[in-house]
Amino acid sequence: MDAKVGDWVVTPRIGKPVEVQALWINALCIAATWNAQWQASANRALQSFKKRFVDPLTQALSDNVDVDFVDGAVDRSIRPNQIFALGSLPFALLEGEAALAVLAQVEAQLLTPLGLRTLAPSDSAYRGHYGGTPLERDGAYHQGTVWPWLLGPFVEAWLRVHGGAQRDAGAAAQVRTRFLAPLYAHLDHAGLDHLSEIADGDAPHAPAGTPFQAWSPGELLRVERLLAEFEHIGP
């Protein structure tokens, strides 16, 4: 979330952003697989994360805590950054009802046929159309604009929660129908055999940015690899 116009940082991440904590705790967990001395630190960080980031009202995750270095200040904006606590990293930080709460919020507020919005439409800062002047475009870039590559972390999180340890092939079939079919339909829309960089947050989610963006089809290919594992092992 690096949009900046002059001195205006559109989405500052000062504090303890949820995605950075997911990365940090995963680093500790990975270190613990190599050396057990890191396990206590990983456990302590994970428990602190659950205590400080879970929103008591929604049970989903806050976007940032200790905002602007103010101890206890919390930003409860509904953004896709929270999905990295469940998907795209080796270790999921939540499971069970807590994981379901995050998935439910992201699906209800952020999911579109072409990916995840960067901010919920219910937020006063939401911008549903990417266009206009450079100021208007950068102001919308991470304030509601859809990013197709974010569907990769979402789908992986969905598979972890709904596919189970047994790698249910039925879950893979649902993913193809519900989440991937619109992406495949888009391959012939903006750039031949490619997925666009971004799209409008508002329906009909018109594509914008470059029509050839490597990380968009890259995440689609990664999801296909995940689905192949489910379809090979499942019943």
N, C-alpha and C positions, 0 to 999 in steps of 0.2 A: 504494500500500500504506500507507494512512493510518489504519488502525484503532488506536485508543488508548483505554485504559480507565484513568481516573485518571492515575497516573504511568507506567503500563505501556504502552510502545510495542510493539505486537505484532510488527511486522516492521520494525525500524529499518534505514535504508539508509545509515548512516554509513560513509563510505569512498568507493569508486569503483564504484557499482552499474553493472551491465552495460548497462541500458537508458539510463542517463544518458550513458554513453560513446558509445552508438550515436547518440543525439541530437546530442551534441557533434561527433562526427566527421562526421555528415551536414551539420551547419551549416558546418563547414570546407569540405567538398566542394562545397556549394552556393555558398559564397563564392568558391571557386576558379573556378566557371563564369562568374562575373562579373568576377573580377580574378585573374589568374594568380599574383599575389604570394602567394596563400593556398595554392597547390598544394603547396609544400614542407611547410607545416605539416600539411596534410591527409594527405600521404603519411607523415610522421613519426608522426602520431597513429595512423594505421591500422596501421603496423608495430608500434608499441608495444602496441596493443590485441591484436593476434594473439599477440604474445610473452607478454603477461601474463595473458590471459583464457582461452586454450585449455588445457583440462585434459589433461595428458599421458597420463592413463589412458584417458579416454573420447573425447578429441578434441572433445568438446562444450565449452560455455563455462561458466566459473565464474560464480556469481551476483554476487559482489562481491570486490574486492581492496582491500588496505589497510584492512581492516575496523576500525572504531573508531579510525581514524587510526594504526593500527599497520602500519608499513611491512612489506610482504610477507605479512601475514595474509590468508588466502584463505577465502572461504565458497563451498563447492562444492555448496550446496543446489540441487536440481534444480527450477527455477522457470520459468514461461513468459517471464520478462523477457528471456531470451536470444534469443527469436524476433525481437525488434526489430532484431537485427543482420542479419536476413535479409529481413524483410518489414515492410510498412506505412510504411517510410521510403523516400525517393527512391533512396538508394544502399545496396546490400547490402554488408556488410563482409566477407563470406566467400563463397567459391565452391568448386566442385569437391567433393573429399572432405571438406573442412572443413565445408561447408554441409550435406552429407549426414549428417555425424555429429550436428550439432545437430538436424536434422529427425528423425533416427532416435530420438534420446533423447526429444525432446518428444513424438513420436507414441507411443512405447512407454510412457512414464511419466505423461504429462499429458493426452493426448487422450481425450475422452469424446464420446458422441453430441451433447452440448449445449455443447461448448466445451472449454477447457483448464483443468485443475486448476491451482491456484496453488502447489501443492507436491506432490512425488512421494509416493505412498503408502508408499514404503520409508523415508521420513524419520520419525524418532521424534516430530517435532513435528506430523506430519500429523493433521488432523482431517477425517474423512470425512462428518460430518453437521453441517449448519448449523441450530441450534435451541437451545432452552433459555433460560437467563438472558442478559441483555445481555453479561455477561462471557464466557459460553460462545459466544454468537453472534459477538462481536467477535474472540474467540480463534480462531474457525474461518474468519473472513471471507477472509483471505489465507493460510491455512495448509492448503489442500486444497480449499476451495470452488471450484466451477467457475464461470467467467465466459464466457457465450456470445460476447461481443464479441471475445474473444481469438482466436476462430476466424478472424477477418478477417486479422490478421497471419500466422497460421499458413498459411492457404490461399494468401495472396500469396507467402509464402516457398516453399511447395510448388510453386506454378506457376513461380516463377523457376528453381527447381532442375530440375523434371521437365518443364516445358513448353518450355524452351529459347528461344533467340532467335527461332525460327521460329513461335512461338505455336501449338503443337500443339493442334488441336481435340480430339484424343484425351485429352489431359491435362485439358481442361475437362470432358469427359464423366465422367472418373473423379472429379473434384472434386464434381460434382453427385450422383453415386451414393454416394460414400463419406462426404462431409463435409456436404453441404447437405441431403440428404433428411431426416435426423433433425430439422434445424432447421425445415424446412417442416412436418413432422408436428407439431411443438410449437406451431405458430401457433394451433391450436385447443385447446390443453391448459390453459393457465393464464389468459391474457388474449387475447381474440379478435383475431386478426391481429397479435399481438405476440409478442415473445420475452422471456422472463423476465430479470430482472437477474442472478440466480445460480442455482445448483443444487448439490445434494449432490455431493461428490467420490466417494462410494460409490454403486454401483449400487443401485437403478434410477435414480439421479440425479434425485431429486425436486426440482422447482423451488422456489425460495424468494425472499425479497426481494420487490420490487415486480414484478407481472406486466407492467407497462408501463414499460419502460426504453429510452429513445430510442437509446442507443448500441448496444444489442443488434441490433435490426433495421437500424440505420444501417450497421453493418458488413456485414450480409447484403446490403444494397443495393449497398454498395461492391464486394463480391465479385462480385455479378451484373454490374456494369459491367466488371470485369476479365475475366470469362468471356465477355462479349459481344465483347470485342476478340479473344480467342482463337478464338471460334467464327466470327467474321467473316473472319479472316485465314487460319485453318488449313485443311487439306485437307478 
